[in-house]
C-alpha cells in the first residue's frame, strides 16, 4: 500500500478508528441478557465520548426485524434505531466526528432518500456519510412486501440506485431517467449537498460482487476478516477491481475484547461466550449461515464464539498491547481503519481511549491527540 495516499474523507489519521453498531440493542453480542442498553441517552453519551477522544466515525448497523424469528433471549438482532434519523440526531449534538447512516436501498426510492441524505449532510455540515446496503435478510424484505431476488441482481439494482442519487445531488436542471429499475421524470432537488461535496458513500461488501460494487461505486469498502493471514491478498484483490487504478480505502469490521493482560481478556471472553452467550439463539443463527454446507465441528464452534461475542465479525482480542499489535498488522496489510463494536460501549470505552489509542499513536498509526 502507498502510505502517501490519503485515508479518504473519514480520517486524517494513518489508521482510522470508528465505533460500530451501538444503535442496536446488545450491540453485536448475542447474549441471554442484554449487556448494552441502546437507549437514545446512551447513544448520545457514546457519541460525545467518542468525539472527545478523537474517534473518527460512528457507524450504525441497519436492522429492521432480523434474519428470522430467533428465541426472545437473543437481543443483538432485536430493537434498533433507524439510522438516518439516528445519524441526524447525533450530528446535531456533535461538532467534528463523522456519522454514517446505513440504508438498505431496496426499501426506499432514490428520490426520497436523496433528499433525506442531503438533509443529514447539512445538519452535520458535511460530516454525514451513507453506508449503502443491497440487502442481506429475506425476512426484512418480506416485511416491506419486496421480493428478495438474486444476490447479483440486488447489486445491479443498487448500482442504478446510486447512479440516480448522484445525479439528483449534482444536476442543476430537471432530468429524466429511464433504466432497468427506475423510470423518473423531470427530476430536480434542492438544496444540493453541503459545501458542494457529495456525501461520502461506503459499502460493506464481503462477496466478490459486493467488493467490486463498493470499489467501483463508493468512496470506501468495508469488509470482513476471516483470517488475518489472508487479509493482505484480499485487500489487494479488492482494490484491483477498480479498473481506472484510483485508490480505494479499505476498512475492516470487528469487535473489541480487551483487558490489561491477555489472561484477563481470555477469561472475560470465555465468560461472555460460555456463561452469558445465548446458545439456543446462536445455534439457530449458525444453522442459517451454514445451511447446505458441510462445516467441520471446530469451525462451527469458532463461528459460534464469534457470533456470540460479535455477530461473526473479527475478534480484536487480548491485552492492550496485543490489540495495538493486531491493528498494526492490519495497517501493514493495507487496511485503512476499523469499525469496532464494544461489549459495553460506555463501560469499555476507557480502555480504548486511555490504553489502546495512545499505543496506536506510539506505533505511528494515529496522529498526536
C-alpha positions in Angstrom: 0.0 0.0 0.0 1.2 3.5 -0.8 1.1 5.3 2.5 1.3 8.7 0.8 -2.3 8.1 -0.2 -4.9 9.9 1.9 -7.0 7.9 4.3 -10.2 9.0 2.5 -12.5 11.6 4.0 -13.1 9.6 7.1 -9.9 10.4 8.9 -6.7 12.3 8.8 -5.0 9.6 10.8 -3.0 6.8 9.1 -5.3 4.3 10.7 -9.0 5.3 11.3 -10.9 4.1 14.3 -14.7 4.0 14.5 -17.5 2.7 16.7 -19.9 0.2 15.2 -23.4 -0.9 16.0 -24.2 0.9 19.2 -27.6 1.8 17.8 -28.7 -1.8 18.3 -29.9 -3.5 21.5 -27.0 -5.6 22.7 -24.6 -4.1 20.1 -23.2 -7.1 18.3 -23.3 -9.5 21.2 -25.7 -12.5 21.3 -26.3 -13.0 25.0 -29.1 -14.3 27.2 -29.5 -10.9 28.8 -28.9 -7.6 27.3 -25.5 -6.1 28.2 -25.6 -3.0 26.1 -28.7 -0.8 26.6 -29.0 1.1 23.3 -31.2 3.9 24.7 -31.1 7.2 23.0 -29.4 8.8 26.1 -26.7 6.1 26.0 -26.2 6.6 22.2 -25.7 10.3 22.8 -23.2 9.6 25.6 -21.2 7.3 23.4 -21.1 9.8 20.5 -19.8 12.5 22.8 -17.2 10.2 24.5 -16.0 9.2 21.0 -15.7 12.7 19.7 -13.9 13.9 22.8 -11.4 11.1 22.5 -10.7 11.8 18.8 -12.5 8.7 17.4 -13.1 9.2 13.7 -16.5 7.9 12.9 -19.7 6.3 14.1 -21.2 3.5 12.0 -24.7 2.1 12.8 -26.0 -1.4 12.0 -29.0 -1.4 9.7 -31.7 -3.7 11.3 -35.4 -4.0 10.8 -36.6 -7.3 12.3 -33.7 -9.6 11.9 -32.8 -12.7 9.9 -35.6 -14.9 11.4 -37.7 -15.4 14.5 -34.9 -16.4 16.9 -35.7 -17.1 20.6 -36.6 -14.0 22.6 -33.4 -14.2 24.6 -31.4 -13.0 21.6 -31.1 -9.2 21.7 -28.5 -8.4 19.1 -30.9 -9.0 16.2 -33.6 -7.1 18.0 -34.6 -3.5 18.6 -32.6 -0.7 16.9 -32.9 2.9 15.9 -33.5 3.7 12.2 -30.1 5.0 11.1 -30.7 8.1 9.0 -32.7 9.8 11.8 -30.3 8.4 14.3 -27.3 10.0 12.4 -29.1 13.3 12.1 -29.7 13.5 15.8 -26.1 12.7 16.7 -24.8 15.1 14.0 -26.8 17.9 15.6 -25.2 17.1 19.0 -21.6 16.8 17.9 -19.1 19.1 16.1 -16.3 17.1 14.5 -16.9 13.4 14.3 -18.2 11.7 11.0 -21.5 9.9 11.4 -22.9 7.4 8.9 -26.4 6.2 8.1 -26.9 2.6 6.9 -29.5 2.3 4.2 -31.0 -0.8 2.6 -31.6 0.9 -0.8 -34.2 -1.7 -1.9 -36.7 -0.3 0.6 -36.5 3.4 -0.3 -37.0 5.2 -3.6 -33.8 7.1 -4.5 -35.6 10.5 -4.9 -36.9 10.4 -1.4 -33.7 9.0 0.1 -31.5 11.6 -1.7 -33.5 14.4 0.0 -33.1 12.7 3.4 -29.4 12.2 2.9 -28.8 15.8 1.9 -30.8 17.0 4.9 -28.5 14.9 7.2 -25.5 16.2 5.3 -26.5 19.8 6.0 -27.2 19.1 9.7 -23.7 17.7 10.0 -22.1 20.4 7.8 -20.7 17.8 5.6 -19.9 15.1 8.2 -22.7 12.7 7.2 -21.9 9.6 5.1 -24.0 6.8 3.8 -23.4 3.1 4.1 -25.1 1.6 1.0 -26.5 -1.9 1.6 -28.0 -4.1 -1.1 -29.9 -6.3 1.4 -29.0 -9.5 3.2 -32.0 -10.6 5.2 -35.0 -12.2 3.4 -37.4 -11.7 6.4 -36.8 -7.9 6.3 -37.6 -7.8 2.5 -40.8 -9.7 3.3 -41.9 -7.1 5.8 -41.6 -4.5 3.0 -43.5 -6.7 0.6 -40.5 -6.8 -1.8 -39.1 -10.0 -3.4 -35.6 -10.8 -2.1 -34.3 -11.8 -5.5 -31.0 -12.9 -6.8 -27.8 -11.8 -5.0 -26.1 -10.2 -8.0 -29.3 -8.7 -9.3 -29.6 -6.8 -6.0 -26.2 -5.2 -6.7 -27.4 -4.3 -10.2 -30.4 -2.5 -8.6 -28.1 -0.8 -6.1 -25.7 0.4 -8.9 -28.6 2.1 -10.7 -29.9 3.5 -7.4 -26.6 5.1 -6.6 -26.2 6.5 -10.1 -29.6 8.1 -9.8 -28.9 9.5 -6.4 -25.6 11.1 -7.6 -27.5 12.8 -10.5 -30.1 14.1 -8.0 -27.3 15.6 -6.0 -25.4 17.2 -8.9 -27.9 18.0 -11.8 -28.9 21.7 -11.9 -31.7 21.3 -14.4 -34.6 18.8 -14.4 -33.6 15.4 -15.9 -35.4 12.2 -16.9 -34.1 8.7 -16.1 -35.2 5.5 -17.9 -33.4 2.5 -16.6 -33.9 -1.1 -15.8 -35.3 -0.4 -12.3 -36.4 3.2 -12.3 -38.3 5.5 -14.6 -38.2 9.0 -13.3 -39.4 12.2 -15.0 -38.3 15.8 -14.6 -36.2 15.1 -11.5 -34.8 18.1 -9.6 -34.0 18.5 -5.9 -32.6 21.3 -3.8 -30.6 22.1 -1.7 -27.6 20.3 -3.1 -25.1 18.6 -0.7 -23.4 20.8 1.9 -20.3 22.6 0.7 -20.6 21.4 -2.9 -19.2 18.0 -2.0 -21.2 14.8 -2.3 -22.0 12.8 0.9 -19.3 10.1 1.4 -20.6 6.7 0.3 -19.3 3.4 1.7 -20.4 -0.2 1.2 -19.8 -3.2 3.3 -19.3 -5.8 0.7 -18.0 -9.3 1.6 -18.7 -11.3 -1.6 -16.7 -10.9 -4.8 -19.6 -9.0 -6.4 -20.1 -6.9 -3.3 -16.5 -5.8 -3.1 -16.5 -5.0 -6.8 -19.6 -2.8 -6.4 -18.0 -1.0 -3.5 -14.7 -0.1 -5.1 -16.4 1.0 -8.4 -19.3 3.0 -7.0 -18.4 4.3 -3.5 -15.6 6.1 -1.7 -14.6 3.2 0.6 -15.0 -0.6 1.0 -15.8 -2.1 4.5 -15.1 -5.8 4.5 -15.0 -8.7 6.9 -11.9 -10.5 8.1 -12.0 -14.3 8.1 -8.3 -15.0 8.5 -5.5 -12.5 9.3 -3.1 -14.3 7.1 -5.3 -13.7 4.1 -6.2 -10.1 4.6 -3.3 -8.5 2.6 -4.2 -10.5 -0.5 -7.9 -9.8 0.0 -7.2 -6.1 0.1 -5.0 -6.3 -3.0 -7.7 -8.2 -5.0 -10.5 -5.8 -3.8 -8.6 -2.7 -4.9 -7.7 -4.3 -8.3 -11.4 -4.4 -9.2 -11.2 -0.6 -9.7 -10.2 -0.5 -13.4 -9.1 3.1 -13.5 -6.5 2.5 -10.9 -7.9 5.0 -8.4 -7.0 4.4 -4.8 -9.9 2.9 -2.8 -9.6 2.9 1.1 -10.5 -0.5 2.6 -11.8 -0.8 6.2 -12.5 -3.8 8.4 -15.2 -4.5 10.9 -14.6 -6.2 14.3 -15.4 -6.3 18.0 -13.0 -5.5 20.8 -12.3 -7.9 23.7 -9.6 -6.0 25.7 -8.2 -6.2 29.2 -4.9 -5.2 30.8 -3.4 -8.7 30.3 -4.0 -11.4 27.8 -5.1 -13.8 30.6 -7.8 -11.3 31.8 -9.0 -10.8 28.2 -9.2 -14.6 27.7 -11.1 -15.1 30.9 -13.6 -12.4 30.1 -14.1 -13.8 26.6 -14.7 -17.3 28.0 -17.3 -15.9 30.5 -19.0 -13.8 27.7 -19.3 -16.7 25.3 -19.9 -19.7 27.6 -21.7 -18.2 30.6 -23.6 -15.2 29.1 -24.0 -16.4 25.5 -27.4 -17.3 24.2 -26.6 -20.8 22.9 -30.1 -21.6 21.7 -30.4 -18.4 19.6 -26.9 -18.7 18.3 -27.4 -22.3 17.2 -30.3 -21.1 15.1 -28.1 -18.3 13.5 -25.3 -20.8 12.8 -27.8 -23.2 11.2 -28.9 -20.4 8.9 -25.4 -19.4 8.0 -24.1 -22.9 7.3 -27.2 -24.3 5.6 -26.4 -26.8 2.8 -22.7 -26.7 3.7 -20.5 -29.3 5.4 -18.7 -27.4 8.1 -16.1 -29.1 10.4 -17.0 -29.1 14.1 -14.0 -27.0 15.0 -15.1 -24.3 12.5 -18.6 -24.4 13.8 -17.5 -23.8 17.3 -15.3 -20.9 16.2 -18.3 -19.4 14.4 -20.5 -19.8 17.4 -18.0 -17.9 19.5 -17.6 -15.1 17.0 -21.4 -14.7 16.7 -21.9 -14.6 20.5 -19.1 -12.1 21.1 -19.5 -10.0 17.9 -22.1 -11.3 15.4 -19.5 -13.1 13.4 -17.1 -10.1 13.0 -13.4 -10.4 13.6 -12.4 -10.5 17.3 -9.7 -8.0 18.2 -8.8 -9.7 21.4 -6.1 -9.6 24.1 -4.1 -7.2 26.2 -3.8 -3.6 25.4 -0.5 -4.3 23.7 -2.0 -7.3 21.8 -4.8 -5.2 20.5 -2.4 -2.5 19.3 -0.2 -5.0 17.5 -3.2 -6.6 15.8 -4.3 -3.3 14.5 -0.7 -2.6 13.4 -0.8 -5.9 11.5 -4.0 -4.8 9.7 -2.4 -1.4 8.8 0.7 -3.2 7.4 -1.6 -5.4 5.3 -3.1 -2.3 3.7 -6.2 -1.8 5.8 -7.1 1.9 6.4 -9.0 1.5 9.6 -11.6 -0.5 11.5 -15.1 -0.1 12.9 -15.1 -1.6 16.3 -18.1 -2.9 18.4 -17.7 -2.9 22.2 -19.5 -5.2 24.5 -20.4 -2.3 26.8 -19.8 0.9 24.8 -19.7 3.1 27.9 -18.1 0.8 30.4 -15.4 -0.5 27.9 -14.7 2.9 26.3 -12.0 4.0 28.8 -9.7 1.0 27.8 -10.0 2.1 24.1 -9.4 5.7 24.9 -6.8 5.6 27.6 -4.9 2.4 26.7 -5.3 1.4 23.0 -5.3 4.8 21.3 -2.1 6.0 23.0 -0.4 2.8 21.9 -1.5 3.3 18.3 -0.1 6.8 18.5 3.3 5.5 19.6 3.2 3.0 16.7 2.6 5.8 14.2 -1.0 4.7 13.4 -2.6 7.8 15.0 -1.6 11.4 15.0 -0.8 13.1 18.3 -4.0 13.8 20.2 
